[in-house]
Amino acid sequence: MSKISRFFSAIRPKANINWFLSAILIILFLTYVGFGVYFGLQVYKYKANKIIEKRFIFIETPIKINVTALSTHIYPFPAAMVNGKVVWARDYYRQWNYIQNLNEKSKEVAEEPAVTREKIINLLVKNEIIEYQALRYNIRVTNGEVNDAYEQLAAGVGGTDNVKKTLLDMYQMSERDFKKMVREIVQEEKVRSEVIAQVKVDHIFVKDEARAKEIVEKLKNGEDFAALAKQYSEDTKSRDNGGDIGWVAKGQLVLADNPIPEFDNAAFSAKIGEIIGPIKISGGFEIFKVEAKKGSVQEKFDDWLEGLKKKATIWRFIKS
C-alpha cells in the first residue's frame, strides 16, 4: 500500500467523526432557530401565553407552566427599547405572570389583555427612564437601603415569613424578585427626592389678618420662629414641631386637597432664612421661613417624567 493510501486510511475515521459532530451541531442550530421563530411569532404576533400543566413526583397539584414566558429565558426577545437600552421580554412576562396569578387567586375579573399589556410596557419603560436618570445624577441605591425598605414593609404586614408566604401564594413570586421591585420603588423615591426642586419650610397659619401682621412684627424684632409657631399657629399638624412641614415640592402643599400657588410662587423664589408673609390664601394667612433648598428640576415629578418620555426614543415590540 502506498504512503498516500495509508494516510487516507488513517484519517478516514476522524473525518467521519467530524462530519457526524458537524451534522449534530447543524441540526441543533436549526432546531434552536426554528423554535425561536415559532416562539417569536407567539410573543410578537399572537401575544400568546401558552400554559401547560406538569405533574411532578411527590407533588399532588399539577404545576402550571407558561411555555411562552419560559421561551423568553432561552431566546433574547426584546419587549421594548428605550434610548438604545433593551427592555427584555422576560421581564414583561414576569410581570404578566404575577398579574395573572393574582387574578386567579383573588377571583377578580381580569381586565382586557390589551390593557394589561399596555400597563406592563409603560411600567417597564418608566423604570428604564428612571434608571437612566439615576445614572445621570449619580444616584445609587444600596443593598442596605433595599433591605431596610423591605424590612419596614414586612414589619407592617406581619413579618418576612408572612411576606414570603403571600408572595408565593398570591403571585408565585420569590422574595428575590420582590426585592428587585422594592429596589425600583426606592430608586424612584430617591430620584424624586434628589432631582426635583424642593424647599424645607417652617410655617405659621392663622385665620386673622391682624394676628398675622402682629406675628410678622415679632419675627422682625428677632423673636424665635418655632416658639411663635407653637404659640399662635392654627395648623395643628405642624404647630407642636415649631411649624416644620419638612421638604415640599411644587404643588405638594395643599389645603382641602387644593394646591396653593401663592405658597409655591413665594417659597421657591425666597432666599434661605428669609421670612415671607403674611400671604393670603383660602381660609387664612401664611407666614413662613425657608430653611433649605435642594434639587434642580423646577417641575412636578410626574410632569418631568412625562416630558422625558416624550423626548425619549422608544420602540415597543410587544404592543397592546
C-alpha positions as CSV (number, residue, x, y, z in Angstrom):
1,M,0.0,0.0,0.0
2,S,1.3,3.4,-1.0
3,K,2.1,6.1,1.6
4,I,-0.8,8.2,0.3
5,S,-3.3,5.3,0.7
6,R,-2.1,4.6,4.2
7,F,-2.5,8.3,5.0
8,F,-6.2,8.5,3.9
9,S,-6.9,5.2,5.6
10,A,-5.6,6.7,8.9
11,I,-7.7,9.9,8.7
12,R,-11.0,8.4,7.4
13,P,-12.4,7.6,10.9
14,K,-11.5,11.0,12.2
15,A,-13.2,12.6,9.2
16,N,-16.3,10.6,9.7
17,I,-16.5,11.6,13.4
18,N,-16.0,15.3,12.5
19,W,-18.8,15.1,9.9
20,F,-21.1,13.4,12.4
21,L,-20.5,16.1,15.0
22,S,-20.9,18.8,12.4
23,A,-24.3,17.3,11.4
24,I,-25.4,17.2,15.0
25,L,-24.5,20.8,15.5
26,I,-26.2,21.9,12.4
27,I,-29.4,20.0,13.4
28,L,-29.3,21.6,16.9
29,F,-28.7,25.1,15.4
30,L,-31.7,24.7,13.0
31,T,-33.8,23.4,15.8
32,Y,-32.9,26.4,18.0
33,V,-33.7,28.8,15.2
34,G,-36.9,27.0,14.3
35,F,-38.2,27.1,17.8
36,G,-37.0,30.7,18.0
37,V,-39.1,31.7,15.0
38,Y,-42.1,29.8,16.5
39,F,-41.9,31.4,19.9
40,G,-41.1,34.8,18.3
41,L,-44.4,34.6,16.5
42,Q,-46.2,33.6,19.7
43,V,-44.7,36.6,21.5
44,Y,-45.0,39.4,18.9
45,K,-47.8,38.4,16.5
46,Y,-50.2,36.3,18.6
47,K,-49.3,37.7,22.0
48,A,-49.8,34.2,23.3
49,N,-49.5,32.8,26.8
50,K,-49.4,29.0,26.2
51,I,-50.0,27.3,29.6
52,I,-49.3,23.6,30.2
53,E,-49.8,21.7,33.4
54,K,-47.0,19.5,34.5
55,R,-47.2,16.8,37.3
56,F,-44.1,16.1,39.4
57,I,-43.4,13.2,41.7
58,F,-44.4,13.9,45.3
59,I,-46.4,17.0,44.3
60,E,-50.2,16.3,44.2
61,T,-51.2,19.5,42.5
62,P,-50.0,19.9,38.9
63,I,-47.8,23.0,38.3
64,K,-48.8,25.4,35.6
65,I,-46.0,26.5,33.3
66,N,-46.2,29.4,30.9
67,V,-44.3,28.0,27.9
68,T,-44.2,31.3,26.1
69,A,-42.8,33.1,29.1
70,L,-40.2,30.2,29.6
71,S,-39.0,30.7,26.0
72,T,-38.0,34.3,26.8
73,H,-35.4,33.0,29.2
74,I,-33.9,31.0,26.3
75,Y,-34.3,33.5,23.5
76,P,-33.2,37.1,23.9
77,F,-36.5,38.6,22.8
78,P,-36.8,42.4,23.4
79,A,-40.2,43.8,24.7
80,A,-39.1,47.4,24.0
81,M,-36.1,49.7,23.6
82,V,-35.6,53.0,25.4
83,N,-32.9,55.3,24.1
84,G,-31.0,52.3,22.8
85,K,-31.4,50.2,26.1
86,V,-33.2,46.9,25.7
87,V,-36.2,46.1,27.9
88,W,-36.3,42.3,27.8
89,A,-39.4,40.2,27.1
90,R,-38.6,38.0,30.1
91,D,-39.2,41.0,32.4
92,Y,-42.5,41.7,30.6
93,Y,-43.7,38.1,31.1
94,R,-42.6,38.1,34.7
95,Q,-45.0,41.0,35.4
96,W,-47.7,39.3,33.3
97,N,-47.5,36.1,35.3
98,Y,-47.7,38.0,38.6
99,I,-50.9,39.8,37.5
100,Q,-52.5,36.6,36.2
101,N,-51.6,34.6,39.3
102,L,-53.2,37.4,41.5
103,N,-56.3,37.5,39.4
104,E,-56.7,33.7,39.6
105,K,-56.1,33.6,43.4
106,S,-58.3,36.6,44.2
107,K,-61.1,35.6,41.8
108,E,-61.1,39.1,40.5
109,V,-62.4,39.9,37.0
110,A,-59.4,40.3,34.8
111,E,-59.1,43.4,32.7
112,E,-58.7,43.2,28.9
113,P,-55.3,41.7,27.9
114,A,-54.5,44.7,25.7
115,V,-54.9,47.0,28.8
116,T,-52.7,44.8,30.9
117,R,-50.0,44.7,28.1
118,E,-50.1,48.5,27.9
119,K,-49.7,48.9,31.6
120,I,-46.8,46.5,31.9
121,I,-44.9,48.0,29.0
122,N,-45.5,51.5,30.4
123,L,-44.1,50.4,33.7
124,L,-41.0,48.8,32.2
125,V,-40.4,51.9,30.1
126,K,-40.8,54.2,33.1
127,N,-38.4,52.1,35.2
128,E,-35.8,52.3,32.4
129,I,-36.1,56.1,32.1
130,I,-35.7,56.5,35.9
131,E,-32.8,54.1,35.8
132,Y,-31.1,56.3,33.3
133,Q,-31.8,59.5,35.3
134,A,-30.4,57.8,38.4
135,L,-27.1,57.2,36.5
136,R,-27.2,60.7,35.1
137,Y,-27.5,62.3,38.5
138,N,-25.2,59.7,40.2
139,I,-27.9,58.4,42.4
140,R,-27.2,55.0,43.8
141,V,-29.4,52.5,45.6
142,T,-27.5,50.3,48.1
143,N,-28.5,46.8,49.2
144,G,-28.8,48.1,52.7
145,E,-31.5,50.6,51.5
146,V,-33.4,47.9,49.7
147,N,-33.2,45.6,52.8
148,D,-34.3,48.4,55.1
149,A,-37.3,49.2,52.9
150,Y,-38.2,45.5,52.6
151,E,-38.0,45.0,56.4
152,Q,-40.1,48.1,57.0
153,L,-42.7,46.9,54.6
154,A,-42.6,43.4,56.1
155,A,-43.0,44.8,59.7
156,G,-46.3,46.3,58.7
157,V,-47.8,43.1,57.4
158,G,-46.7,40.5,60.0
159,G,-43.0,39.9,59.2
160,T,-40.9,38.5,56.5
161,D,-42.3,34.9,56.8
162,N,-45.8,36.3,56.1
163,V,-44.5,38.3,53.1
164,K,-42.8,35.2,51.6
165,K,-46.0,33.2,52.0
166,T,-48.2,35.9,50.5
167,L,-45.8,36.4,47.6
168,L,-45.7,32.7,46.8
169,D,-49.4,32.0,47.3
170,M,-50.8,35.0,45.5
171,Y,-48.2,35.9,42.9
172,Q,-45.9,32.9,42.6
173,M,-43.2,35.4,43.2
174,S,-39.9,34.8,45.0
175,E,-38.5,37.0,47.7
176,R,-35.6,37.8,45.5
177,D,-37.8,39.0,42.6
178,F,-39.9,41.1,45.1
179,K,-36.7,42.8,46.3
180,K,-36.0,43.8,42.7
181,M,-39.3,45.6,42.7
182,V,-38.6,47.2,46.1
183,R,-35.3,48.4,44.6
184,E,-37.2,50.1,41.7
185,I,-39.5,51.8,44.2
186,V,-36.6,53.0,46.4
187,Q,-34.8,54.3,43.3
188,E,-37.8,56.2,42.1
189,E,-38.2,57.8,45.5
190,K,-34.5,58.8,45.6
191,V,-34.7,60.3,42.2
192,R,-37.8,62.2,43.1
193,S,-36.2,63.4,46.4
194,E,-32.8,64.5,45.0
195,V,-33.7,65.8,41.5
196,I,-37.0,67.7,41.9
197,A,-36.7,71.2,43.3
198,Q,-37.9,71.3,47.0
199,V,-37.9,73.7,49.9
200,K,-37.7,72.9,53.6
201,V,-40.2,75.1,55.3
202,D,-41.4,76.2,58.7
203,H,-44.8,78.0,58.6
204,I,-47.4,79.6,60.8
205,F,-51.0,79.6,59.7
206,V,-53.6,81.9,61.2
207,K,-57.1,83.0,60.1
208,D,-56.9,86.6,61.3
209,E,-55.0,89.1,59.3
210,A,-54.3,91.4,62.2
211,R,-52.8,88.5,64.2
212,A,-50.7,87.5,61.1
213,K,-49.2,91.0,60.9
214,E,-48.5,91.0,64.6
215,I,-46.6,87.8,64.3
216,V,-44.5,89.2,61.4
217,E,-43.6,92.2,63.5
218,K,-42.4,89.9,66.3
219,L,-40.3,87.9,63.9
220,K,-38.7,91.2,62.5
221,N,-37.9,92.1,66.1
222,G,-35.9,88.8,66.4
223,E,-38.4,86.5,68.2
224,D,-38.0,82.8,67.6
225,F,-40.0,81.4,64.7
226,A,-40.5,78.0,66.3
227,A,-41.7,79.5,69.6
228,L,-44.2,81.7,67.8
229,A,-45.5,78.8,65.7
230,K,-46.2,76.8,68.9
231,Q,-47.9,79.8,70.4
232,Y,-50.0,81.1,67.5
233,S,-50.2,78.6,64.6
234,E,-53.7,77.1,63.9
235,D,-52.2,74.3,61.9
236,T,-52.4,71.5,64.5
237,K,-50.3,69.1,62.4
238,S,-47.1,71.2,62.4
239,R,-47.7,73.5,65.4
240,D,-46.0,71.3,68.0
241,N,-43.0,70.9,65.7
242,G,-42.4,74.6,65.6
243,G,-44.2,74.9,62.3
244,D,-41.8,72.4,60.5
245,I,-43.6,70.9,57.5
246,G,-40.4,69.3,56.0
247,W,-39.5,69.2,52.4
248,V,-42.1,70.3,49.9
249,A,-42.1,70.2,46.1
250,K,-44.2,72.4,43.9
251,G,-47.9,71.6,44.2
252,Q,-47.3,69.3,47.1
253,L,-48.6,71.6,49.8
254,V,-52.4,71.5,49.6
255,L,-55.3,73.0,51.5
256,A,-58.6,71.0,51.4
257,D,-56.9,68.9,48.6
258,N,-56.3,72.0,46.5
259,P,-52.8,73.3,45.7
260,I,-51.7,76.6,47.0
261,P,-50.0,78.5,44.1
262,E,-49.4,81.6,46.3
263,F,-47.2,79.4,48.5
264,D,-45.3,77.9,45.6
265,N,-44.6,81.3,44.0
266,A,-43.3,82.8,47.2
267,A,-41.4,79.8,48.7
268,F,-39.5,78.8,45.6
269,S,-38.4,82.4,44.9
270,A,-37.4,83.2,48.5
271,K,-33.9,83.2,49.9
272,I,-32.8,80.7,52.6
273,G,-33.6,82.1,56.0
274,E,-36.0,84.8,54.6
275,I,-39.3,85.4,56.4
276,I,-42.2,85.6,53.9
277,G,-45.7,86.8,54.7
278,P,-48.3,87.3,55.6
279,I,-49.6,85.8,52.3
280,K,-53.4,85.5,51.9
281,I,-54.6,82.0,51.0
282,S,-58.0,80.4,51.1
283,G,-59.1,80.4,54.7
284,G,-56.4,82.5,56.3
285,F,-52.8,83.8,56.1
286,E,-49.5,82.1,55.8
287,I,-46.1,83.2,57.3
288,F,-43.1,81.0,56.6
289,K,-39.4,80.7,56.5
290,V,-37.4,78.7,54.0
291,E,-34.7,76.7,55.9
292,A,-33.1,74.9,52.9
293,K,-33.4,74.1,49.2
294,K,-32.4,71.2,47.1
295,G,-33.0,69.8,43.6
296,S,-32.6,71.4,40.2
297,V,-35.7,70.4,38.2
298,Q,-38.4,73.1,38.5
299,E,-41.3,70.8,37.7
300,K,-43.6,68.3,39.4
301,F,-42.2,64.8,39.2
302,D,-44.9,63.4,37.0
303,D,-44.7,66.3,34.6
304,W,-40.9,66.0,34.4
305,L,-41.2,62.2,33.8
306,E,-43.8,62.7,31.1
307,G,-41.5,65.2,29.4
308,L,-38.6,62.7,29.5
309,K,-40.9,60.1,27.9
310,K,-41.8,62.4,25.1
311,K,-38.2,63.2,24.4
312,A,-37.0,59.6,24.6
313,T,-36.7,57.3,21.6
314,I,-39.0,54.4,22.5
315,W,-39.6,51.3,20.3
316,R,-42.3,49.0,21.6
317,F,-42.1,45.5,20.2
318,I,-44.8,43.9,22.3
319,K,-47.8,46.1,21.5
320,S,-51.3,46.2,23.0
